[in-house]
């Protein structure tokens, strides 16, 4: 990414942060929301790149090693897209297990954003 693209992207994020500040309780909440939004945007970009790429290529050794580390037995002739989906699925399971350890929150998270 060159400097011109970087400045443009930074301006977009700062504009989004300003909008979030107007809608949230404080700047910390706005920053937390911005982080989540940018993660979602990046994941959507990665998914699109995966789907537009040649998905029939064999899984990389790095993907196979990571699946092994996660305890997933990879089938033979696994493609990059299939390996990626297996990794996402396994990480989703771990995330669900981790979140079940937290106490439930009685109010929805967005209730803090509604003006009193």
C-alpha positions, 0 to 999 in steps of 0.5 A: 500500500502506497502513502496515498492509499494509506492516507485515504484509508486512514481518513475513512477510518477516522471518519467512521470513528467520528460517526461512532463517537456521536452514537456511543457513550464514550470514545473507548466504546467507539474505538472498540466498535471500530476495531470489530467493524474493521475486523469484519471488513477484513474477514469479508475481504479475505473470504472474497479473495479466497473465493475469487482465487483458484480454490482447487489448489492443494492446501498449503503445508502451513494450513496442514500444519495448523490443522494438525495443531488444532487437532483436525485430521485433514483428508487427502487432497484437501484444497486451500478453500476446504482447509481454510473452511476447516480452520475457520470451523475449528476456531469457531468451535474454540470461540464458542467454548471460550465465550460460554465461560463468560457470565451472560449480560442481561442487556444487549451490548447496543443499549449503551449506544441509545441516548437516554 
